[in-house]
Amino acid sequence: MPVAAPVKSIAVKAWRAASVDPLRNWYHPLPARSLAALDATIQELRRQPRPTAEVRLTDAQRAVCAPDLALVAHAIEHGRGFAVVRVPAEGYSKAELTTLYWLIGQALGRPFEQNVEGTILYDVTDKGQDLTKGARFSVTNYESSFHTDNSFGGDVLDYVGLLCLQNAKTGGVSQVMSGYAVGEELAKQHPAELEILTRPFHVDRRGGLRPGETPTAFFPVLQWNGDELLFRYLRYWIQAGHEKVGQPLTPAQVKALDTLDEVLKRRDLMAEFSLEPGDMYFINNRWILHNRTAFEDWPELERRRHLVRLWLQR
């Protein structure tokens, strides 16, 4: 497909705020049979504790959970691109909820490492770090802007999971947007800028360097493989990447990124919702851009906003 050609319309995936299905459909309470199957692992761990990352979903659990998670898997891969699995938080500790989430994640994809330290389950909480000094958005209370995770990674990150253990005092609302809809808008209104966005940019790896890797990755913001769209975007990492290699963004590149950011501010393209403790939010990271608004946290440490992130490959 020529890079400047109009983006193909894929009706279900190219949703807008007015056309996405009702909010009640986004939530999938985990049925009792699946919860009972996974709870067997929790009971076992209460008797014989071991690290969560060492726990594996059994074939029997997978067989029980597969029908109950089929709608979730279909929504993520072939539908709106996101879904929320809801597990009752009562009766489980935060560590036990994380284990249930870890097992459900394994039923939806293959977990993979989120940094050079090999972290599989990543705590998302405000640690008071400074974004301008190299911190990731996930450890601050800044609004993050619409983005995809792992935009600097060599491996394509298919799905992102976020488990809510504790929500903020105010703010921290989850927002999502369809990359297909964004691509359609760019193709209709800004074809020249779309063409530039399909060319590679330098993306800062934020210190997550493995042996032999360059300090920046070199990827386009969006690209097509047949009918499948791949978005890789977090503007701050692009700006930092070009500064790092000493190649300032050209005026045309700045205009293209500015145009994209204006589209990403459009509320008619956006869906938003809040997460409650026990909610497990999964998105298709290839074509859903996500954001969370800035938040004010509780003063007590034990009440502060706490999510757990999981990265999955299909």
ZADO-1210 file (C-alpha; in nm, 4 decimals, padded with zeros to 6 digits):
<atoms>
<atom x="00.0000" y="00.0000" z="00.0000" code="MET" pos="1"/>
<atom x="00.1490" y="00.3395" z="-00.0931" code="PRO" pos="2"/>
<atom x="00.2363" y="00.5376" z="00.2161" code="VAL" pos="3"/>
<atom x="00.0270" y="00.8378" z="00.1107" code="ALA" pos="4"/>
<atom x="-00.2797" y="00.6321" z="00.0117" code="ALA" pos="5"/>
<atom x="-00.5989" y="00.6747" z="00.2144" code="PRO" pos="6"/>
<atom x="-00.6178" y="00.4539" z="00.5194" code="VAL" pos="7"/>
<atom x="-00.8641" y="00.1691" z="00.4640" code="LYS" pos="8"/>
<atom x="-01.1816" y="00.1943" z="00.6647" code="SER" pos="9"/>
<atom x="-01.2245" y="-00.0964" z="00.9084" code="ILE" pos="10"/>
<atom x="-01.5597" y="-00.0135" z="01.0558" code="ALA" pos="11"/>
<atom x="-01.5422" y="-00.1852" z="01.3936" code="VAL" pos="12"/>
<atom x="-01.1849" y="-00.0843" z="01.4693" code="LYS" pos="13"/>
<atom x="-01.2152" y="00.2731" z="01.3390" code="ALA" pos="14"/>
<atom x="-01.4614" y="00.3693" z="01.6110" code="TRP" pos="15"/>
<atom x="-01.5331" y="00.7210" z="01.7359" code="ARG" pos="16"/>
<atom x="-01.6851" y="00.8366" z="02.0638" code="ALA" pos="17"/>
<atom x="-02.0295" y="00.8324" z="01.9028" code="ALA" pos="18"/>
<atom x="-01.9940" y="00.4906" z="01.7379" code="SER" pos="19"/>
<atom x="-01.8086" y="00.2783" z="01.9943" code="VAL" pos="20"/>
<atom x="-02.0390" y="00.0319" z="02.1700" code="ASP" pos="21"/>
<atom x="-02.1901" y="00.1236" z="02.5121" code="PRO" pos="22"/>
<atom x="-01.9620" y="00.1504" z="02.8138" code="LEU" pos="23"/>
<atom x="-02.1415" y="-00.1346" z="02.9935" code="ARG" pos="24"/>
<atom x="-02.0169" y="-00.3721" z="02.7215" code="ASN" pos="25"/>
<atom x="-01.6530" y="-00.2891" z="02.7961" code="TRP" pos="26"/>
<atom x="-01.6623" y="-00.4586" z="03.1367" code="TYR" pos="27"/>
<atom x="-01.6497" y="-00.8370" z="03.1695" code="HIS" pos="28"/>
<atom x="-01.7073" y="-00.9680" z="03.5245" code="PRO" pos="29"/>
<atom x="-01.5114" y="-01.2914" z="03.5544" code="LEU" pos="30"/>
<atom x="-01.7684" y="-01.5752" z="03.5815" code="PRO" pos="31"/>
<atom x="-01.7715" y="-01.7849" z="03.8966" code="ALA" pos="32"/>
<atom x="-01.6389" y="-02.0991" z="03.7265" code="ARG" pos="33"/>
<atom x="-01.3250" y="-01.9252" z="03.6038" code="SER" pos="34"/>
<atom x="-01.2735" y="-01.7430" z="03.9319" code="LEU" pos="35"/>
<atom x="-01.3036" y="-02.0757" z="04.1175" code="ALA" pos="36"/>
<atom x="-01.0477" y="-02.2375" z="03.8872" code="ALA" pos="37"/>
<atom x="-00.7988" y="-01.9544" z="03.9414" code="LEU" pos="38"/>
<atom x="-00.8778" y="-01.9301" z="04.3127" code="ASP" pos="39"/>
<atom x="-00.7349" y="-02.2806" z="04.3516" code="ALA" pos="40"/>
<atom x="-00.3934" y="-02.1292" z="04.2829" code="THR" pos="41"/>
<atom x="-00.4529" y="-01.8588" z="04.5460" code="ILE" pos="42"/>
<atom x="-00.5402" y="-02.1238" z="04.8039" code="GLN" pos="43"/>
<atom x="-00.2268" y="-02.3176" z="04.7138" code="GLU" pos="44"/>
<atom x="-00.0111" y="-02.0067" z="04.7497" code="LEU" pos="45"/>
<atom x="-00.1611" y="-01.9354" z="05.0908" code="ARG" pos="46"/>
<atom x="-00.0275" y="-02.2743" z="05.1988" code="ARG" pos="47"/>
<atom x="00.3010" y="-02.2609" z="05.0075" code="GLN" pos="48"/>
<atom x="00.3938" y="-01.9045" z="04.9028" code="PRO" pos="49"/>
<atom x="00.6200" y="-01.8429" z="04.6036" code="ARG" pos="50"/>
<atom x="00.6894" y="-01.5413" z="04.3779" code="PRO" pos="51"/>
<atom x="00.4013" y="-01.4462" z="04.1509" code="THR" pos="52"/>
<atom x="00.6170" y="-01.4524" z="03.8383" code="ALA" pos="53"/>
<atom x="00.6894" y="-01.8206" z="03.9002" code="GLU" pos="54"/>
<atom x="00.3207" y="-01.9142" z="03.8927" code="VAL" pos="55"/>
<atom x="00.1959" y="-02.0688" z="03.5692" code="ARG" pos="56"/>
<atom x="-00.1557" y="-02.1079" z="03.4341" code="LEU" pos="57"/>
<atom x="-00.2305" y="-02.4798" z="03.4135" code="THR" pos="58"/>
<atom x="-00.3820" y="-02.6481" z="03.1103" code="ASP" pos="59"/>
<atom x="-00.6916" y="-02.7262" z="03.3159" code="ALA" pos="60"/>
<atom x="-00.7316" y="-02.3606" z="03.4182" code="GLN" pos="61"/>
<atom x="-00.6799" y="-02.2491" z="03.0592" code="ARG" pos="62"/>
<atom x="-00.9537" y="-02.4860" z="02.9412" code="ALA" pos="63"/>
<atom x="-01.1989" y="-02.3503" z="03.2004" code="VAL" pos="64"/>
<atom x="-01.1156" y="-01.9839" z="03.1399" code="CYS" pos="65"/>
<atom x="-01.0991" y="-01.9909" z="02.7591" code="ALA" pos="66"/>
<atom x="-01.4767" y="-01.9726" z="02.6967" code="PRO" pos="67"/>
<atom x="-01.5217" y="-01.7017" z="02.9607" code="ASP" pos="68"/>
<atom x="-01.2383" y="-01.4901" z="02.8192" code="LEU" pos="69"/>
<atom x="-01.3296" y="-01.5469" z="02.4533" code="ALA" pos="70"/>
<atom x="-01.5306" y="-01.2232" z="02.4330" code="LEU" pos="71"/>
<atom x="-01.2432" y="-01.0319" z="02.5939" code="VAL" pos="72"/>
<atom x="-00.9890" y="-01.1772" z="02.3512" code="ALA" pos="73"/>
<atom x="-01.2150" y="-01.1052" z="02.0535" code="HIS" pos="74"/>
<atom x="-01.2774" y="-00.7461" z="02.1649" code="ALA" pos="75"/>
<atom x="-00.9054" y="-00.6802" z="02.2022" code="ILE" pos="76"/>
<atom x="-00.7965" y="-00.8361" z="01.8743" code="GLU" pos="77"/>
<atom x="-01.0944" y="-00.7945" z="01.6419" code="HIS" pos="78"/>
<atom x="-01.3317" y="-00.5481" z="01.8091" code="GLY" pos="79"/>
<atom x="-01.2924" y="-00.2108" z="01.9778" code="ARG" pos="80"/>
<atom x="-00.9356" y="-00.2979" z="02.0847" code="GLY" pos="81"/>
<atom x="-00.9814" y="-00.2862" z="02.4634" code="PHE" pos="82"/>
<atom x="-01.1758" y="-00.4563" z="02.7420" code="ALA" pos="83"/>
<atom x="-01.1874" y="-00.4657" z="03.1225" code="VAL" pos="84"/>
<atom x="-01.1995" y="-00.7936" z="03.3157" code="VAL" pos="85"/>
<atom x="-01.3618" y="-00.7339" z="03.6534" code="ARG" pos="86"/>
<atom x="-01.2690" y="-00.9476" z="03.9542" code="VAL" pos="87"/>
<atom x="-01.4190" y="-00.8859" z="04.3016" code="PRO" pos="88"/>
<atom x="-01.1448" y="-00.7280" z="04.5118" code="ALA" pos="89"/>
<atom x="-01.3078" y="-00.8289" z="04.8407" code="GLU" pos="90"/>
<atom x="-01.1462" y="-01.1278" z="05.0057" code="GLY" pos="91"/>
<atom x="-00.8162" y="-01.0970" z="04.8226" code="TYR" pos="92"/>
<atom x="-00.4990" y="-00.9150" z="04.9206" code="SER" pos="93"/>
<atom x="-00.3271" y="-00.6907" z="04.6650" code="LYS" pos="94"/>
<atom x="-00.0695" y="-00.9638" z="04.6090" code="ALA" pos="95"/>
<atom x="-00.3446" y="-01.2185" z="04.5455" code="GLU" pos="96"/>
<atom x="-00.5256" y="-00.9887" z="04.3022" code="LEU" pos="97"/>
<atom x="-00.1949" y="-00.9491" z="04.1199" code="THR" pos="98"/>
<atom x="-00.1643" y="-01.3272" z="04.0967" code="THR" pos="99"/>
<atom x="-00.5167" y="-01.3580" z="03.9525" code="LEU" pos="100"/>
<atom x="-00.4257" y="-01.0865" z="03.6999" code="TYR" pos="101"/>
<atom x="-00.1024" y="-01.2652" z="03.6136" code="TRP" pos="102"/>
<atom x="-00.2939" y="-01.5860" z="03.5424" code="LEU" pos="103"/>
<atom x="-00.5575" y="-01.4088" z="03.3323" code="ILE" pos="104"/>
<atom x="-00.2811" y="-01.2346" z="03.1391" code="GLY" pos="105"/>
<atom x="-00.1282" y="-01.5720" z="03.0544" code="GLN" pos="106"/>
<atom x="-00.4664" y="-01.6813" z="02.9181" code="ALA" pos="107"/>
<atom x="-00.4660" y="-01.3816" z="02.6805" code="LEU" pos="108"/>
<atom x="-00.1034" y="-01.3765" z="02.5656" code="GLY" pos="109"/>
<atom x="00.2602" y="-01.4432" z="02.6431" code="ARG" pos="110"/>
<atom x="00.4168" y="-01.2102" z="02.9043" code="PRO" pos="111"/>
<atom x="00.7464" y="-01.0470" z="02.8182" code="PHE" pos="112"/>
<atom x="00.9993" y="-00.8251" z="02.9888" code="GLU" pos="113"/>
<atom x="00.9356" y="-00.4532" z="03.0286" code="GLN" pos="114"/>
<atom x="01.2905" y="-00.3330" z="03.0886" code="ASN" pos="115"/>
<atom x="01.6530" y="-00.4433" z="03.0882" code="VAL" pos="116"/>
<atom x="01.6161" y="-00.5608" z="03.4482" code="GLU" pos="117"/>
<atom x="01.3706" y="-00.8266" z="03.3284" code="GLY" pos="118"/>
<atom x="01.0647" y="-00.6908" z="03.5105" code="THR" pos="119"/>
<atom x="00.7480" y="-00.8782" z="03.4135" code="ILE" pos="120"/>
<atom x="00.4972" y="-00.7172" z="03.6509" code="LEU" pos="121"/>
<atom x="00.5629" y="-00.3435" z="03.6690" code="TYR" pos="122"/>
<atom x="00.4231" y="-00.1244" z="03.9471" code="ASP" pos="123"/>
<atom x="00.2672" y="00.1952" z="03.8121" code="VAL" pos="124"/>
<atom x="00.2614" y="00.4463" z="04.0949" code="THR" pos="125"/>
<atom x="00.3804" y="00.8013" z="04.1526" code="ASP" pos="126"/>
<atom x="00.7319" y="00.7785" z="04.2918" code="LYS" pos="127"/>
<atom x="00.7925" y="01.1521" z="04.2739" code="GLY" pos="128"/>
<atom x="01.0465" y="01.1168" z="03.9928" code="GLN" pos="129"/>
<atom x="01.1225" y="01.3889" z="03.7394" code="ASP" pos="130"/>
<atom x="01.0282" y="01.3314" z="03.3773" code="LEU" pos="131"/>
<atom x="01.2936" y="01.5779" z="03.2583" code="THR" pos="132"/>
<atom x="01.5640" y="01.3699" z="03.4280" code="LYS" pos="133"/>
<atom x="01.4841" y="01.0491" z="03.2459" code="GLY" pos="134"/>
<atom x="01.1889" y="00.9108" z="03.4419" code="ALA" pos="135"/>
<atom x="00.9083" y="00.7311" z="03.2619" code="ARG" pos="136"/>
<atom x="00.5558" y="00.8748" z="03.2833" code="PHE" pos="137"/>
<atom x="00.4443" y="00.5637" z="03.4726" code="SER" pos="138"/>
<atom x="00.6307" y="00.6694" z="03.7896" code="VAL" pos="139"/>
<atom x="00.4970" y="01.0278" z="03.7921" code="THR" pos="140"/>
<atom x="00.1548" y="01.1906" z="03.8301" code="ASN" pos="141"/>
<atom x="00.1898" y="01.3845" z="03.5020" code="TYR" pos="142"/>
<atom x="-00.0729" y="01.3493" z="03.2321" code="GLU" pos="143"/>
<atom x="00.1030" y="01.1195" z="02.9910" code="SER" pos="144"/>
<atom x="-00.0504" y="01.2254" z="02.6529" code="SER" pos="145"/>
<atom x="-00.1859" y="00.9706" z="02.4068" code="PHE" pos="146"/>
<atom x="00.0759" y="00.7086" z="02.3272" code="HIS" pos="147"/>
<atom x="00.1548" y="00.3446" z="02.2748" code="THR" pos="148"/>
<atom x="00.3786" y="00.1526" z="02.5148" code="ASP" pos="149"/>
<atom x="00.7251" y="00.0285" z="02.4160" code="ASN" pos="150"/>
<atom x="00.7416" y="00.2617" z="02.1157" code="SER" pos="151"/>
<atom x="01.1217" y="00.2299" z="02.1360" code="PHE" pos="152"/>
<atom x="01.1304" y="-00.1506" z="02.1618" code="GLY" pos="153"/>
<atom x="01.2611" y="-00.3824" z="01.8955" code="GLY" pos="154"/>
<atom x="00.9819" y="-00.6324" z="01.9613" code="ASP" pos="155"/>
<atom x="00.6260" y="-00.5312" z="01.8812" code="VAL" pos="156"/>
<atom x="00.4209" y="-00.5107" z="02.2000" code="LEU" pos="157"/>
<atom x="00.0784" y="-00.6507" z="02.1150" code="ASP" pos="158"/>
<atom x="-00.1184" y="-00.6020" z="02.4362" code="TYR" pos="159"/>
<atom x="-00.0880" y="-00.3895" z="02.7502" code="VAL" pos="160"/>
<atom x="-00.2584" y="-00.4891" z="03.0728" code="GLY" pos="161"/>
<atom x="-00.3228" y="-00.2635" z="03.3724" code="LEU" pos="162"/>
<atom x="-00.4563" y="-00.3964" z="03.7017" code="LEU" pos="163"/>
<atom x="-00.6090" y="-00.1401" z="03.9376" code="CYS" pos="164"/>
<atom x="-00.5193" y="-00.2092" z="04.3003" code="LEU" pos="165"/>
<atom x="-00.5911" y="00.1424" z="04.4269" code="GLN" pos="166"/>
<atom x="-00.7272" y="00.4469" z="04.2437" code="ASN" pos="167"/>
<atom x="-00.6246" y="00.8073" z="04.3010" code="ALA" pos="168"/>
<atom x="-00.8038" y="01.0618" z="04.5177" code="LYS" pos="169"/>
<atom x="-00.9022" y="01.2535" z="04.2030" code="THR" pos="170"/>
<atom x="-00.8122" y="01.2226" z="03.8357" code="GLY" pos="171"/>
<atom x="-00.6213" y="00.9408" z="03.6717" code="GLY" pos="172"/>
<atom x="-00.9032" y="00.8758" z="03.4236" code="VAL" pos="173"/>
<atom x="-00.8241" y="00.6214" z="03.1518" code="SER" pos="174"/>
<atom x="-00.8664" y="00.7380" z="02.7920" code="GLN" pos="175"/>
<atom x="-00.8366" y="00.5441" z="02.4660" code="VAL" pos="176"/>
<atom x="-00.8465" y="00.6264" z="02.0976" code="MET" pos="177"/>
<atom x="-00.8522" y="00.4122" z="01.7840" code="SER" pos="178"/>
<atom x="-00.5430" y="00.4445" z="01.5676" code="GLY" pos="179"/>
<atom x="-00.7563" y="00.3418" z="01.2703" code="TYR" pos="180"/>
<atom x="-00.9850" y="00.6415" z="01.3267" code="ALA" pos="181"/>
<atom x="-00.6829" y="00.8680" z="01.3742" code="VAL" pos="182"/>
<atom x="-00.5327" y="00.7360" z="01.0504" code="GLY" pos="183"/>
<atom x="-00.8569" y="00.7982" z="00.8640" code="GLU" pos="184"/>
<atom x="-00.8719" y="01.1571" z="00.9879" code="GLU" pos="185"/>
<atom x="-00.5121" y="01.2200" z="00.8854" code="LEU" pos="186"/>
<atom x="-00.5674" y="01.0652" z="00.5424" code="ALA" pos="187"/>
<atom x="-00.8749" y="01.2812" z="00.4797" code="LYS" pos="188"/>
<atom x="-00.7536" y="01.6103" z="00.6217" code="GLN" pos="189"/>
<atom x="-00.3721" y="01.5970" z="00.6361" code="HIS" pos="190"/>
<atom x="-00.2306" y="01.3534" z="00.3760" code="PRO" pos="191"/>
<atom x="00.1082" y="01.5294" z="00.3535" code="ALA" pos="192"/>
<atom x="00.1588" y="01.5054" z="00.7290" code="GLU" pos="193"/>
<atom x="00.0439" y="01.1425" z="00.7265" code="LEU" pos="194"/>
<atom x="00.3098" y="01.0610" z="00.4676" code="GLU" pos="195"/>
<atom x="00.5804" y="01.2098" z="00.6908" code="ILE" pos="196"/>
<atom x="00.4532" y="01.0084" z="00.9895" code="LEU" pos="197"/>
<atom x="00.5098" y="00.6888" z="00.7912" code="THR" pos="198"/>
<atom x="00.8825" y="00.7685" z="00.7697" code="ARG" pos="199"/>
<atom x="01.1168" y="00.6714" z="01.0575" code="PRO" pos="200"/>
<atom x="01.1903" y="00.8976" z="01.3545" code="PHE" pos="201"/>
<atom x="01.4548" y="00.8553" z="01.6238" code="HIS" pos="202"/>
<atom x="01.2953" y="00.7341" z="01.9486" code="VAL" pos="203"/>
<atom x="01.4854" y="00.7579" z="02.2763" code="ASP" pos="204"/>
<atom x="01.5227" y="00.4234" z="02.4529" code="ARG" pos="205"/>
<atom x="01.5183" y="00.5998" z="02.7946" code="ARG" pos="206"/>
<atom x="01.8228" y="00.4145" z="02.9235" code="GLY" pos="207"/>
<atom x="01.6695" y="00.0769" z="02.8510" code="GLY" pos="208"/>
<atom x="01.9680" y="-00.0342" z="02.6458" code="LEU" pos="209"/>
<atom x="02.0613" y="-00.3950" z="02.5874" code="ARG" pos="210"/>
<atom x="02.4074" y="-00.4968" z="02.4640" code="PRO" pos="211"/>
<atom x="02.4616" y="-00.3947" z="02.1042" code="GLY" pos="212"/>
<atom x="02.1643" y="-00.1552" z="02.0880" code="GLU" pos="213"/>
<atom x="02.1899" y="00.2079" z="01.9811" code="THR" pos="214"/>
<atom x="02.0670" y="00.4830" z="02.2203" code="PRO" pos="215"/>
<atom x="01.7660" y="00.5399" z="01.9941" code="THR" pos="216"/>
<atom x="01.5333" y="00.3216" z="01.7931" code="ALA" pos="217"/>
<atom x="01.4375" y="00.4248" z="01.4388" code="PHE" pos="218"/>
<atom x="01.0701" y="00.3642" z="01.3600" code="PHE" pos="219"/>
<atom x="00.7831" y="00.5368" z="01.1800" code="PRO" pos="220"/>
<atom x="00.4939" y="00.6587" z="01.3916" code="VAL" pos="221"/>
<atom x="00.2506" y="00.4486" z="01.1919" code="LEU" pos="222"/>
<atom x="00.2824" y="00.1856" z="00.9260" code="GLN" pos="223"/>
<atom x="00.0664" y="-00.0669" z="00.7451" code="TRP" pos="224"/>
<atom x="00.1135" y="-00.4388" z="00.6919" code="ASN" pos="225"/>
<atom x="-00.1685" y="-00.5145" z="00.4514" code="GLY" pos="226"/>
<atom x="-00.4838" y="-00.4202" z="00.6393" code="ASP" pos="227"/>
<atom x="-00.3143" y="-00.4213" z="00.9815" code="GLU" pos="228"/>
<atom x="-00.2022" y="-00.0943" z="01.1370" code="LEU" pos="229"/>
<atom x="00.0940" y="-00.0542" z="01.3704" code="LEU" pos="230"/>
<atom x="00.1237" y="00.2678" z="01.5750" code="PHE" pos="231"/>
<atom x="00.4395" y="00.3489" z="01.7723" code="ARG" pos="232"/>
<atom x="00.4085" y="00.6847" z="01.9407" code="TYR" pos="233"/>
<atom x="00.5041" y="00.8885" z="02.2401" code="LEU" pos="234"/>
<atom x="00.6078" y="01.2340" z="02.1279" code="ARG" pos="235"/>
<atom x="00.8346" y="01.3096" z="02.4222" code="TYR" pos="236"/>
<atom x="01.0503" y="01.0061" z="02.3376" code="TRP" pos="237"/>
<atom x="01.0780" y="01.1241" z="01.9737" code="ILE" pos="238"/>
<atom x="01.1884" y="01.4736" z="02.0759" code="GLN" pos="239"/>
<atom x="01.4391" y="01.3292" z="02.3225" code="ALA" pos="240"/>
<atom x="01.5630" y="01.0814" z="02.0614" code="GLY" pos="241"/>
<atom x="01.6360" y="01.3464" z="01.8010" code="HIS" pos="242"/>
<atom x="01.8125" y="01.5587" z="02.0616" code="GLU" pos="243"/>
<atom x="02.0207" y="01.2598" z="02.1680" code="LYS" pos="244"/>
<atom x="02.1483" y="01.1902" z="01.8144" code="VAL" pos="245"/>
<atom x="02.1993" y="01.5591" z="01.7351" code="GLY" pos="246"/>
<atom x="01.9446" y="01.5624" z="01.4529" code="GLN" pos="247"/>
<atom x="01.6837" y="01.8307" z="01.5258" code="PRO" pos="248"/>
<atom x="01.3366" y="01.7602" z="01.3961" code="LEU" pos="249"/>
<atom x="01.2756" y="01.9315" z="01.0625" code="THR" pos="250"/>
<atom x="00.9963" y="02.1897" z="01.0308" code="PRO" pos="251"/>
<atom x="00.7975" y="01.9348" z="00.8289" code="ALA" pos="252"/>
<atom x="00.8404" y="01.6703" z="01.0996" code="GLN" pos="253"/>
<atom x="00.7368" y="01.9149" z="01.3727" code="VAL" pos="254"/>
<atom x="00.4279" y="02.0098" z="01.1722" code="LYS" pos="255"/>
<atom x="00.3378" y="01.6432" z="01.1230" code="ALA" pos="256"/>
<atom x="00.3734" y="01.5694" z="01.4953" code="LEU" pos="257"/>
<atom x="00.1798" y="01.8857" z="01.5857" code="ASP" pos="258"/>
<atom x="-00.0974" y="01.7809" z="01.3485" code="THR" pos="259"/>
<atom x="-00.1114" y="01.4334" z="01.5002" code="LEU" pos="260"/>
<atom x="-00.1255" y="01.5797" z="01.8511" code="ASP" pos="261"/>
<atom x="-00.4160" y="01.8033" z="01.7522" code="GLU" pos="262"/>
<atom x="-00.6074" y="01.5002" z="01.6253" code="VAL" pos="263"/>
<atom x="-00.5258" y="01.3184" z="01.9506" code="LEU" pos="264"/>
<atom x="-00.6925" y="01.5995" z="02.1477" code="LYS" pos="265"/>
<atom x="-01.0273" y="01.5525" z="01.9748" code="ARG" pos="266"/>
<atom x="-01.2891" y="01.4392" z="02.2202" code="ARG" pos="267"/>
<atom x="-01.5110" y="01.3106" z="01.9395" code="ASP" pos="268"/>
<atom x="-01.2464" y="01.0405" z="01.8786" code="LEU" pos="269"/>
<atom x="-01.1946" y="00.9535" z="02.2452" code="MET" pos="270"/>
<atom x="-01.3476" y="00.7091" z="02.4916" code="ALA" pos="271"/>
<atom x="-01.2807" y="00.7360" z="02.8648" code="GLU" pos="272"/>
<atom x="-01.3625" y="00.5524" z="03.1842" code="PHE" pos="273"/>
<atom x="-01.2392" y="00.4972" z="03.5380" code="SER" pos="274"/>
<atom x="-01.0921" y="00.1830" z="03.6916" code="LEU" pos="275"/>
<atom x="-01.1867" y="00.0427" z="04.0305" code="GLU" pos="276"/>
<atom x="-00.9836" y="-00.1993" z="04.2463" code="PRO" pos="277"/>
<atom x="-01.0027" y="-00.5434" z="04.0871" code="GLY" pos="278"/>
<atom x="-01.0422" y="-00.4079" z="03.7318" code="ASP" pos="279"/>
<atom x="-00.7991" y="-00.5558" z="03.4783" code="MET" pos="280"/>
<atom x="-00.7767" y="-00.3391" z="03.1693" code="TYR" pos="281"/>
<atom x="-00.6320" y="-00.4875" z="02.8489" code="PHE" pos="282"/>
<atom x="-00.5693" y="-00.2968" z="02.5259" code="ILE" pos="283"/>
<atom x="-00.4395" y="-00.3747" z="02.1783" code="ASN" pos="284"/>
<atom x="-00.1162" y="-00.1764" z="02.1823" code="ASN" pos="285"/>
<atom x="-00.0657" y="-00.2051" z="01.8066" code="ARG" pos="286"/>
<atom x="-00.3468" y="00.0349" z="01.7225" code="TRP" pos="287"/>
<atom x="-00.5078" y="00.1689" z="02.0405" code="ILE" pos="288"/>
<atom x="-00.3464" y="00.4837" z="02.1783" code="LEU" pos="289"/>
<atom x="-00.4027" y="00.5368" z="02.5475" code="HIS" pos="290"/>
<atom x="-00.3638" y="00.8092" z="02.8034" code="ASN" pos="291"/>
<atom x="-00.4422" y="00.8791" z="03.1638" code="ARG" pos="292"/>
<atom x="-00.5173" y="01.2202" z="03.2993" code="THR" pos="293"/>
<atom x="-00.3100" y="01.3837" z="03.5718" code="ALA" pos="294"/>
<atom x="-00.4145" y="01.2935" z="03.9237" code="PHE" pos="295"/>
<atom x="-00.4041" y="01.4018" z="04.2862" code="GLU" pos="296"/>
<atom x="-00.3078" y="01.1204" z="04.5203" code="ASP" pos="297"/>
<atom x="-00.4053" y="01.0380" z="04.8758" code="TRP" pos="298"/>
<atom x="-00.1589" y="01.1555" z="05.1415" code="PRO" pos="299"/>
<atom x="-00.1473" y="00.8106" z="05.3065" code="GLU" pos="300"/>
<atom x="00.1037" y="00.5753" z="05.1423" code="LEU" pos="301"/>
<atom x="-00.1243" y="00.2736" z="05.1638" code="GLU" pos="302"/>
<atom x="-00.4039" y="00.4570" z="04.9778" code="ARG" pos="303"/>
<atom x="-00.1975" y="00.5945" z="04.6903" code="ARG" pos="304"/>
<atom x="-00.2848" y="00.5122" z="04.3308" code="ARG" pos="305"/>
<atom x="-00.1371" y="00.1769" z="04.2379" code="HIS" pos="306"/>
<atom x="-00.1687" y="-00.0109" z="03.9115" code="LEU" pos="307"/>
<atom x="00.0290" y="-00.3111" z="03.7891" code="VAL" pos="308"/>
<atom x="00.1321" y="-00.3230" z="03.4233" code="ARG" pos="309"/>
<atom x="00.1721" y="-00.6363" z="03.2179" code="LEU" pos="310"/>
<atom x="00.3039" y="-00.6578" z="02.8619" code="TRP" pos="311"/>
<atom x="00.1863" y="-00.9409" z="02.6379" code="LEU" pos="312"/>
<atom x="00.2542" y="-01.0773" z="02.2924" code="GLN" pos="313"/>
<atom x="-00.0228" y="-01.2512" z="02.1034" code="ARG" pos="314"/>
</atoms>
